[in-house]
Structures are given as structure tokens and as C-alpha cells.
Amino acid sequence: MTRQVASSVDETTIRAFLDALDRHCSGYCVLGGYEELPATIDTDIDFIVSERDFERLPEILRMFAEDIGYRLILEIKHRTGRRYEIVKAEPGCVFYLSLDPCSAYYRHESWRCWLTAEALLERRRWDAKGFWVPAAADAFITYFIKRIGKRSLEDRHIRHLGRLFSDDELGCTEALQLRLPRKSAEMVAAAGRSCDWKPVIEAIKELDRELVANATGESTRSKLRDVVRLVRRWIQPTGLFVAVIGQAGSGKTSVIEQYLPAFGTAFRQTLSFQLRPRLLSDSVIGQAISSATESRKPGGSLAFAVHLLALSVDYALGYIVRIRPSLVRSGLVVFDGYYYDLLFGVQRFRSGGLRWLAKLICPLIPMPDLVLVLNAPMEVLQSRGLETSAGESTRRADEYRAFAETYAAAGRVATVHAARPLDEVIYECVDKTLVLLQKRTAKRLHLD
């Protein structure tokens, strides 16, 4: 069986992307981690463009993605820039091109501007491997600021700083003098010349304070923009809420085990749940399903009604407390089963005794962004150990089918044929998810 895994794009795709920046932008500059480009990407490509090109990037990236058969599936706005995910799914692998552009260089710990795009682009240099990189002095000072801000200087960091300093000793010294008091600038420059960075490491906290004191602070306008960004993030979360449902034997758990890794680092965090959020303990509502099998016991209907109401509270509170915050933080939330499995799978509802209550509650249950309905013929389900009778299995299949047809037009429910080999089922689940993400992103960026 082929496992659906996430992988970085190849060199051809990276070169095509850099060529697209050359064609469509007035200028660009790869900021960091470019030593291995274009052969490999460590995590993402950090680059800077002018403010005008920065605003045009969604359309540029959409055209580039379509030209090479990829999809633009995510835009995540953060305080100093944006993150884009361009993806292509193939059986067995999902290829990711992760991009982190900006229009000025900030240090994330203090959110202060250190270099504008105009300054970096004016002094940029052409790398022998075929793309634009910062001038040695700019590369040195941005990397130095980053490492001091993280208060971490390891041997590999020191070697990189040493190479950049030796490329342009005068330029690096002048860059230090612009951002540090004279004594501190001389100390760092001496470390660059002698390759002895011990004094810098010992003074790293003081250097950090001095750098922040000499940086350009945020304007009131940028602070207001950030407030607007946070409000929009809550209203339109960049995360994704998925539920995988279907009858027992349809393979929900097996699919989810490979579905989650297929999205790699596209989402900042991953949460998975079994049937419900479990904000309330099992002792409170754990009998909701088992009560449904006790229809002949005295008080069974009342007990099940109470448990069903408690279950709806668990879904509602769980969404507010656990799910929504994760979605706002660009997380991927996946449920193995959902309320609909309970609604369609309980025999008690055939008599109509509590069907009205279950259907009344259904609109109050937070609906996922995408519901993947795993559908398989009765013979396949029974061959996988399903103990339900043929008639009951057929009834449940009809319920799932009607549910999928109701929401299919909105694009929030997709039926997946689960009788095929597992790798084909997983690929279809991933592909349908990417289609949804592409459409959602296009709508939010006004590209549709």
C-alpha cells in the first residue's frame, strides 16, 4: 500500500517559481536559507518584494500555480507578512511549496522594522545559482539581528556570519555601526574578523536590548492594521474543520491515520477527536449511544433524550473552547465520526420516537467546513465485520446519501467511494479537501 505523505517540491518547480517572480515583480530578494536553493527547501522560501508587488502577490501566485498544475490553497496573514501554500496532490504524495513573503524585514520578537524592501532590493546581488539574494552586508545584519533576537548563537550560526562578514567586512561594519552603540559595534566587528564570538555570546542579552532601542518602532497605523487582522482571523479562520463519517467498516480510522500526515506543515497545528469534542466527561454523556440500544427499558426514551441534549452541549461548548481557537490559529481539526453518525446509525430513530428531537438538534451542532462521507456497498461492509443486518445497513446508507445530497451544492459534503484500496480512498479524500481549500482561498482573495 502506498502511504499518502507530504513532501517539498523539486528543483524544477522552485526554479519556475523564481522565474515567475522575475517576470511579474519589479524585483525580489530571497532573504534566508538560500544556501541550498534551488535544489532543496528547508521549510519555506522567505523573500521580499516591494509593497506594490506584495499586494499583487495573490494573483501572481494563482497564475503561477495554475501554469504548473498546482493549487493555491492557503493564505495566512501574520503580523509582518503572509504565508502562502501552493500544493499538488498525486497518489502517494502531496507536494508543497511554502512561501513567506514580506515587504520589509522585521524581527518577530519586537515587531520592529529593520530594513525596507527598497533598501534591500537596491543593493541585492545575483547568486551564481540563478536568483537574487541580499548584499553580503544586508544578509549579515539581518541574520545577526535574528540570532541575537533569539539569543542563540551556535557554531553553525557563527560560521555563516563569519562567511558573510569576510565577503564584505567594510559593509558589515557600517551596518553594525548604524544599529549598535560604537563600543558594541566594534566588539561584534572584532568577532567577525577574529572568528572569536565568545564576547558576543556573553553580551547577547545586552546586544538584544541595544538593537531594539535603535530600531524603528511600529506606527499607530500598523497597530490598527494588526487589530483588524486579528478580528478578521476570528471571523474567517484560516484553519480547517473536517469530519470523516460513515458506517462501521467504512474505514474511517484507517483513512484519518494517513489523511493527517498528508497535510504536512500546511497547518500550524493538528487536533483529532473521536466522535465528539469530549469537553464534558464520559460520566455526563457517555451513555448517549448505549442508551439508544435500551429502547425497551422503562424510561429509556427519557434517558436518551437527556443524553442527546447533553451531547449537543458538548458539541457546542467543545467548538467554542477547543475547535474554534485552533481554527483561528490555522489548525487542522479532524473528527473520526461526528453527530451525524449517531443520527443515522441509531435504530431507535426508525420508529420515529426521538427522531424529531435528533433532527431539531442537528442544526445546532457546529457543521464542519468539510464532511467526508465514506460510502461502501453492504457486501463490502459486512465482509469487514459489520454486524448490522442488510436492511438496517441499507437504511443507514440511504440516510448518509440523502445528507450528502442536501449539502453537496454548498461544497461542504463530499462522498468518497470507500470500497476501493485504501491508498485510493485517501488520495480522493485529500484531493477533495484541496479543492475546497482552493475555492475558499480564491473567494477570500477575490480571485474567483
Backbone torsions as a table, in degrees:
resi	resn	phi	psi	omega
1	MET	NA	135.6	178.0
2	THR	-86.6	127.4	179.1
3	ARG	-86.7	138.7	178.6
4	GLN	-84.0	111.3	-175.1
5	VAL	-125.0	164.2	177.9
6	ALA	-97.7	144.3	-178.4
7	SER	-149.4	152.6	174.4
8	SER	-74.5	159.2	-178.9
9	VAL	-73.9	167.4	-178.2
10	ASP	-89.8	177.6	-175.9
11	GLU	-62.9	-36.8	-179.5
12	THR	-60.5	-42.5	180.0
13	THR	-67.4	-40.3	179.5
14	ILE	-63.3	-43.8	179.2
15	ARG	-64.9	-37.7	178.4
16	ALA	-63.4	-38.2	178.6
17	PHE	-66.6	-45.6	179.3
18	LEU	-63.4	-36.5	176.4
19	ASP	-65.1	-37.9	179.0
20	ALA	-64.2	-39.6	176.4
21	LEU	-62.6	-41.2	178.6
22	ASP	-61.2	-39.1	-176.1
23	ARG	-76.2	-39.0	-168.4
24	HIS	-103.9	-12.2	-179.2
25	CYS	-112.0	152.3	176.6
26	SER	-69.0	-19.7	176.7
27	GLY	175.9	154.6	175.8
28	TYR	-148.1	167.2	178.8
29	CYS	-154.5	123.9	176.9
30	VAL	-75.8	124.5	-168.6
31	LEU	-85.3	-43.8	-175.1
32	GLY	-151.0	162.2	178.6
33	GLY	66.4	24.7	-175.3
34	TYR	-91.2	0.6	-177.4
35	GLU	-61.3	-34.0	-178.0
36	GLU	-94.6	-8.6	178.4
37	LEU	-70.1	150.2	-2.8
38	PRO	-91.0	10.5	-176.3
39	ALA	-66.7	-46.5	-177.8
40	THR	-141.9	163.2	174.3
41	ILE	-120.3	132.9	178.0
42	ASP	-68.5	-61.5	176.1
43	THR	-131.0	-56.3	179.3
44	ASP	-148.6	176.0	177.4
45	ILE	-104.8	113.8	174.6
46	ASP	-90.2	126.3	178.8
47	PHE	-148.0	162.3	-178.0
48	ILE	-124.8	140.6	175.9
49	VAL	-135.6	170.3	178.2
50	SER	-65.0	161.4	-179.1
51	GLU	-60.7	-37.8	178.9
52	ARG	-64.4	-45.6	178.9
53	ASP	-67.5	-31.6	179.5
54	PHE	-60.5	-40.3	179.6
55	GLU	-73.0	-23.4	-179.6
56	ARG	-89.2	-6.5	-173.2
57	LEU	-57.4	-41.9	-179.3
58	PRO	-53.8	-45.0	179.7
59	GLU	-68.8	-39.1	178.1
60	ILE	-61.6	-45.1	-177.8
61	LEU	-70.4	-35.1	177.2
62	ARG	-62.8	-45.8	179.8
63	MET	-64.0	-42.3	178.9
64	PHE	-61.7	-46.2	-178.9
65	ALA	-60.4	-44.7	-179.5
66	GLU	-64.9	-36.0	-179.1
67	ASP	-62.8	-33.3	-176.5
68	ILE	-105.0	9.0	177.2
69	GLY	80.1	24.0	177.8
70	TYR	-106.8	178.9	177.1
71	ARG	-128.3	138.2	170.3
72	LEU	-86.6	108.8	-170.4
73	ILE	-110.0	-18.0	-176.3
74	LEU	-146.0	140.6	163.9
75	GLU	-130.1	120.6	179.6
76	ILE	-117.7	114.8	178.6
77	LYS	-85.6	127.2	171.3
78	HIS	-118.1	-175.6	-167.2
79	ARG	-66.5	-31.1	-174.6
80	THR	-113.3	0.5	-178.2
81	GLY	-179.7	-148.7	179.8
82	ARG	-143.8	160.4	175.5
83	ARG	-125.3	133.2	179.6
84	TYR	-121.5	144.8	174.7
85	GLU	-120.4	122.3	176.5
86	ILE	-115.2	126.9	-164.4
87	VAL	-136.6	149.0	169.2
88	LYS	-137.1	131.4	179.3
89	ALA	-104.1	135.2	172.3
90	GLU	-132.2	157.5	177.3
91	PRO	-55.3	119.5	178.1
92	GLY	95.7	-13.5	-176.4
93	CYS	-157.8	144.3	172.7
94	VAL	-119.5	121.8	-176.3
95	PHE	-97.1	130.7	-175.9
96	TYR	-118.2	134.3	167.6
97	LEU	-116.6	104.9	-177.3
98	SER	-97.7	128.1	-174.2
99	LEU	-124.7	139.1	-179.5
100	ASP	-132.1	81.3	-177.9
101	PRO	-87.4	162.1	174.3
102	CYS	-152.8	170.2	176.8
103	SER	-117.2	8.1	173.8
104	ALA	-164.2	155.1	-179.2
105	TYR	-93.9	120.5	178.5
106	TYR	-115.3	157.3	167.7
107	ARG	-103.2	122.8	-167.8
108	HIS	-66.2	-26.3	-177.3
109	GLU	-69.4	-31.4	-177.1
110	SER	-116.6	-8.1	-179.7
111	TRP	55.2	38.8	178.6
112	ARG	-109.8	145.3	-177.0
113	CYS	-82.9	131.7	-178.6
114	TRP	-110.7	-36.8	180.0
115	LEU	-146.2	136.1	176.4
116	THR	-85.1	161.8	178.1
117	ALA	-62.1	-38.8	-178.3
118	GLU	-59.0	-44.0	-179.2
119	ALA	-66.3	-44.4	-179.1
120	LEU	-66.0	-43.0	-177.7
121	LEU	-70.4	-32.1	179.5
122	GLU	-65.5	-32.5	-175.6
123	ARG	-105.0	5.2	-174.7
124	ARG	-61.5	163.2	-179.3
125	ARG	-133.7	155.4	-178.2
126	TRP	-89.3	119.6	179.1
127	ASP	-78.6	146.1	-178.0
128	ALA	-61.7	-20.5	-179.4
129	LYS	-85.3	0.2	169.7
130	GLY	102.8	35.8	175.1
131	PHE	-159.3	169.6	-175.9
132	TRP	-90.4	135.7	177.7
133	VAL	-131.2	164.8	-179.5
134	PRO	-67.3	156.8	169.3
135	ALA	-58.0	152.9	-175.1
136	ALA	-54.5	-42.6	-178.5
137	ALA	-66.0	-39.8	178.2
138	ASP	-68.0	-40.8	177.7
139	ALA	-63.7	-38.7	179.5
140	PHE	-64.4	-49.9	-173.3
141	ILE	-70.4	-35.8	178.4
142	THR	-68.3	-39.4	178.9
143	TYR	-70.5	-38.2	178.0
144	PHE	-62.6	-45.7	179.1
145	ILE	-61.3	-41.4	-179.9
146	LYS	-62.1	-47.2	-177.5
147	ARG	-70.0	-36.8	177.5
148	ILE	-68.0	-39.1	177.7
149	GLY	-62.2	-35.4	177.1
150	LYS	-82.7	-8.6	-179.2
151	ARG	54.4	46.9	-179.0
152	SER	-146.6	119.0	175.8
153	LEU	-130.4	98.3	178.6
154	GLU	-96.0	174.1	-176.5
155	ASP	-57.4	-42.6	-178.4
156	ARG	-66.4	-33.8	176.2
157	HIS	-67.3	-41.8	-178.8
158	ILE	-65.1	-40.4	179.1
159	ARG	-63.1	-41.8	-179.9
160	HIS	-65.3	-44.3	178.0
161	LEU	-62.7	-38.8	179.6
162	GLY	-63.5	-40.4	179.1
163	ARG	-64.2	-44.1	179.9
164	LEU	-65.8	-39.4	-179.8
165	PHE	-64.7	-41.4	-179.6
166	SER	-68.0	-25.2	178.7
167	ASP	-69.5	-32.7	-179.1
168	ASP	-153.2	77.6	-176.5
169	GLU	-61.1	-44.0	-178.1
170	LEU	-65.1	-45.6	-179.6
171	GLY	-64.3	-40.5	179.2
172	CYS	-66.4	-39.5	178.2
173	THR	-63.0	-43.9	179.0
174	GLU	-64.7	-38.2	178.2
175	ALA	-63.8	-37.9	177.2
176	LEU	-67.4	-40.3	-178.0
177	GLN	-66.6	-26.8	178.4
178	LEU	-75.0	-19.9	-170.9
179	ARG	-121.3	-5.1	-179.0
180	LEU	-134.8	154.7	171.4
181	PRO	-59.0	155.5	-172.8
182	ARG	-53.3	-47.0	-177.0
183	LYS	-62.3	-44.4	-179.6
184	SER	-67.4	-40.1	178.9
185	ALA	-62.2	-41.0	178.9
186	GLU	-65.4	-36.6	179.7
187	MET	-64.7	-44.3	-179.4
188	VAL	-68.6	-41.1	178.3
189	ALA	-61.7	-39.5	177.1
190	ALA	-62.9	-37.8	177.8
191	ALA	-64.9	-39.0	178.4
192	GLY	-63.8	-37.3	-179.3
193	ARG	-76.6	-38.0	-173.7
194	SER	-93.5	-13.6	-174.9
195	CYS	65.5	17.9	175.7
196	ASP	-106.1	99.2	-174.8
197	TRP	-98.3	9.7	-179.0
198	LYS	-59.4	-44.8	178.3
199	PRO	-60.4	-35.6	179.4
200	VAL	-67.2	-43.1	179.6
201	ILE	-62.3	-40.4	-179.5
202	GLU	-68.1	-28.0	-178.0
203	ALA	-103.6	18.6	-169.4
204	ILE	-63.7	-36.1	179.4
205	LYS	-67.3	-43.0	178.8
206	GLU	-66.2	-39.7	177.2
207	LEU	-61.4	-39.2	178.5
208	ASP	-61.6	-44.8	179.5
209	ARG	-63.4	-40.2	-179.5
210	GLU	-67.6	-39.0	178.1
211	LEU	-63.1	-45.7	-179.7
212	VAL	-62.2	-39.5	-178.5
213	ALA	-64.8	-26.0	-176.5
214	ASN	-101.4	3.4	-178.4
215	ALA	-90.7	162.6	177.4
216	THR	-80.7	122.6	-178.3
217	GLY	-77.2	171.8	179.0
218	GLU	-71.6	144.7	174.5
219	SER	-85.7	161.9	176.8
220	THR	-59.8	-36.4	-179.5
221	ARG	-63.8	-42.6	-179.3
222	SER	-68.5	-33.5	177.6
223	LYS	-66.8	-40.6	177.6
224	LEU	-65.2	-38.2	177.4
225	ARG	-61.0	-36.6	-179.0
226	ASP	-70.2	-36.0	176.2
227	VAL	-62.8	-44.1	177.9
228	VAL	-60.7	-40.9	179.7
229	ARG	-61.2	-42.9	-178.6
230	LEU	-66.8	-38.4	177.9
231	VAL	-64.8	-44.7	178.8
232	ARG	-63.8	-35.8	179.3
233	ARG	-61.7	-38.2	179.4
234	TRP	-71.3	-40.4	-178.8
235	ILE	-69.7	-41.9	179.8
236	GLN	-124.5	82.0	-178.8
237	PRO	-60.8	147.1	178.7
238	THR	-90.8	-4.3	175.7
239	GLY	-79.7	-177.5	-177.1
240	LEU	-136.3	134.0	-178.1
241	PHE	-112.9	114.3	-175.3
242	VAL	-125.0	139.2	172.1
243	ALA	-123.5	132.8	176.7
244	VAL	-108.1	116.3	-175.1
245	ILE	-124.9	166.9	179.6
246	GLY	154.6	168.6	180.0
247	GLN	-68.4	160.6	174.4
248	ALA	-57.5	134.6	-178.1
249	GLY	95.2	-5.2	179.7
250	SER	-79.2	-12.7	174.1
251	GLY	93.9	26.7	-177.3
252	LYS	-56.8	-50.8	-175.9
253	THR	-64.1	-42.9	-179.9
254	SER	-63.5	-38.2	179.2
255	VAL	-65.9	-46.6	-176.2
256	ILE	-63.8	-33.9	179.8
257	GLU	-57.8	-32.2	179.1
258	GLN	-104.1	-19.0	178.5
259	TYR	-65.3	-44.5	-177.6
260	LEU	-62.6	-50.2	-179.9
261	PRO	-63.1	-22.5	-177.7
262	ALA	-64.8	-19.4	-177.9
263	PHE	-95.3	1.4	170.2
264	GLY	47.1	-125.9	-177.6
265	THR	-102.7	17.5	180.0
266	ALA	-61.0	-36.7	178.0
267	PHE	-107.7	148.2	-173.1
268	ARG	-75.7	-20.8	177.3
269	GLN	-154.8	162.4	-179.1
270	THR	-133.0	132.2	175.4
271	LEU	-126.5	140.8	176.6
272	SER	-131.6	145.1	-178.4
273	PHE	-134.2	153.3	176.7
274	GLN	-104.5	105.4	174.9
275	LEU	70.8	-48.8	-175.6
276	ARG	-144.2	165.8	-177.5
277	PRO	-67.0	-24.1	-179.6
278	ARG	60.4	38.0	171.2
279	LEU	-70.6	-36.4	172.7
280	LEU	-93.0	145.2	-174.0
281	SER	-72.0	162.8	178.5
282	ASP	-60.9	-30.8	-178.8
283	SER	-66.2	-22.0	-179.2
284	VAL	-86.2	-48.3	-175.2
285	ILE	-128.7	11.5	-175.1
286	GLY	-64.8	-17.0	-179.0
287	GLN	-90.2	6.3	-175.2
288	ALA	-57.5	-40.9	-179.2
289	ILE	-81.5	-44.6	-177.8
290	SER	-65.4	-30.6	178.7
291	SER	-62.4	-28.1	-178.7
292	ALA	-66.3	-22.3	-179.6
293	THR	-89.5	-1.9	-176.4
294	GLU	-106.8	37.3	-173.3
295	SER	-63.3	-22.6	-176.8
296	ARG	-90.5	-8.3	-179.0
297	LYS	-80.5	145.5	177.9
298	PRO	-59.0	134.5	179.3
299	GLY	78.5	3.6	-177.1
300	GLY	-60.7	-41.7	-178.1
301	SER	-64.8	-44.9	-179.8
302	LEU	-63.6	-43.0	-179.6
303	ALA	-62.4	-43.3	-178.5
304	PHE	-67.8	-36.6	177.7
305	ALA	-61.5	-43.7	178.8
306	VAL	-63.3	-45.1	-179.7
307	HIS	-66.1	-34.9	179.2
308	LEU	-65.8	-41.1	176.8
309	LEU	-65.2	-40.2	177.7
310	ALA	-64.2	-35.8	178.7
311	LEU	-64.0	-40.2	178.5
312	SER	-64.3	-35.5	176.3
313	VAL	-64.9	-39.9	178.9
314	ASP	-61.6	-42.9	178.6
315	TYR	-64.8	-45.0	-176.4
316	ALA	-66.4	-50.0	-179.7
317	LEU	-68.2	-37.9	178.7
318	GLY	-61.7	-36.9	178.1
319	TYR	-65.2	-44.5	-177.7
320	ILE	-67.8	-41.9	-171.9
321	VAL	-87.3	-37.2	-173.0
322	ARG	-112.1	-45.2	-170.7
323	ILE	-79.2	-54.3	-176.7
324	ARG	-58.1	-45.7	177.6
325	PRO	-58.2	-37.5	178.1
326	SER	-67.0	-39.6	178.0
327	LEU	-64.5	-39.2	178.3
328	VAL	-63.5	-33.1	178.4
329	ARG	-88.1	22.2	176.9
330	SER	61.9	45.1	178.8
331	GLY	-98.4	160.7	174.1
332	LEU	-106.5	118.2	-178.9
333	VAL	-112.9	123.3	-176.7
334	VAL	-126.8	131.3	176.6
335	PHE	-106.1	132.1	171.0
336	ASP	-91.4	93.5	-170.9
337	GLY	87.4	157.2	-179.3
338	TYR	-154.0	-177.5	-178.1
339	TYR	-53.0	-35.8	-178.1
340	TYR	-62.2	-31.5	176.6
341	ASP	-62.9	-39.9	176.9
342	LEU	-67.4	-42.4	-177.8
343	LEU	-62.9	-43.1	-176.0
344	PHE	-86.9	-21.2	-169.8
345	GLY	-97.2	-7.0	-175.4
346	VAL	-90.1	121.0	-177.5
347	GLN	-62.7	-28.6	-175.9
348	ARG	-58.3	-30.2	-176.6
349	PHE	-71.7	-14.3	-179.3
350	ARG	-63.2	-34.2	-178.8
351	SER	-77.0	-11.6	179.6
352	GLY	83.5	-0.6	-176.4
353	GLY	-56.6	-47.1	-179.4
354	LEU	-122.6	11.9	-178.3
355	ARG	-62.1	-37.8	-179.8
356	TRP	-61.3	-39.4	-178.9
357	LEU	-70.3	-42.4	179.7
358	ALA	-62.3	-40.7	179.8
359	LYS	-73.1	-31.4	177.7
360	LEU	-66.3	-37.6	-179.3
361	ILE	-75.6	-30.1	-171.7
362	CYS	-51.1	-46.1	179.7
363	PRO	-65.7	-17.8	179.6
364	LEU	-83.6	-14.2	178.3
365	ILE	-78.3	124.9	179.8
366	PRO	-54.9	124.6	-178.1
367	MET	-86.7	131.9	177.6
368	PRO	-62.4	161.1	173.9
369	ASP	-63.7	-33.0	-179.3
370	LEU	-145.8	129.9	174.1
371	VAL	-113.4	118.7	177.9
372	LEU	-97.8	114.2	-178.6
373	VAL	-96.9	111.9	178.4
374	LEU	-84.5	117.7	-174.9
375	ASN	-118.1	131.4	178.0
376	ALA	-142.9	149.6	178.4
377	PRO	-60.7	155.9	-178.1
378	MET	-57.3	-39.2	-177.5
379	GLU	-62.8	-38.2	179.9
380	VAL	-68.0	-43.3	179.9
381	LEU	-62.1	-43.1	-179.5
382	GLN	-69.7	-30.6	176.8
383	SER	-69.4	-19.2	178.7
384	ARG	-94.7	9.7	174.7
385	GLY	102.2	8.2	178.8
386	LEU	-66.8	126.7	-175.8
387	GLU	-95.5	-3.4	-179.6
388	THR	-70.0	147.1	178.7
389	SER	-66.1	162.5	-179.0
390	ALA	-61.4	-41.6	-179.7
391	GLY	-64.4	-43.8	179.4
392	GLU	-66.4	-39.3	178.4
393	SER	-63.7	-40.3	178.0
394	THR	-64.7	-41.7	178.2
395	ARG	-59.8	-45.3	-179.4
396	ARG	-64.2	-40.9	179.0
397	ALA	-60.4	-38.4	178.1
398	ASP	-65.2	-39.1	178.7
399	GLU	-62.7	-46.6	179.3
400	TYR	-62.9	-41.2	-178.4
401	ARG	-64.5	-43.1	179.5
402	ALA	-64.6	-39.4	177.8
403	PHE	-62.0	-45.8	-179.3
404	ALA	-63.5	-40.5	-179.7
405	GLU	-66.3	-32.7	-178.4
406	THR	-64.3	-39.1	-174.7
407	TYR	-106.8	2.7	-176.1
408	ALA	-61.4	-39.8	-177.0
409	ALA	-62.4	-33.0	180.0
410	ALA	-78.2	-9.1	178.7
411	GLY	76.8	14.5	-176.3
412	ARG	-99.8	-8.4	177.9
413	VAL	-131.5	132.1	179.5
414	ALA	-133.1	133.3	177.5
415	THR	-91.2	132.8	-179.9
416	VAL	-119.2	128.8	-179.4
417	HIS	-77.2	109.3	-170.1
418	ALA	-94.7	6.1	-179.9
419	ALA	-83.4	-8.3	-178.0
420	ARG	-83.6	174.8	175.1
421	PRO	-56.3	149.3	-172.8
422	LEU	-58.3	-41.1	-177.7
423	ASP	-63.8	-33.2	177.3
424	GLU	-70.3	-37.6	178.6
425	VAL	-64.7	-44.7	-179.8
426	ILE	-63.3	-43.6	179.5
427	TYR	-59.2	-43.1	179.9
428	GLU	-65.5	-38.6	177.9
429	CYS	-62.8	-44.7	179.6
430	VAL	-64.4	-44.4	-178.2
431	ASP	-62.6	-43.3	178.7
432	LYS	-64.6	-34.0	177.1
433	THR	-67.2	-42.0	179.6
434	LEU	-66.2	-36.1	176.6
435	VAL	-61.2	-44.5	178.1
436	LEU	-61.6	-46.4	-179.2
437	LEU	-62.8	-40.1	179.0
438	GLN	-62.3	-45.9	-179.4
439	LYS	-66.0	-41.3	-179.5
440	ARG	-64.1	-43.3	180.0
441	THR	-66.4	-41.5	178.2
442	ALA	-60.8	-39.3	179.5
443	LYS	-67.8	-43.5	-178.5
444	ARG	-68.5	-30.9	-179.7
445	LEU	-94.2	5.4	179.7
446	HIS	58.8	42.5	178.6
447	LEU	-104.8	1.9	-175.2
448	ASP	-97.4	NA	NA
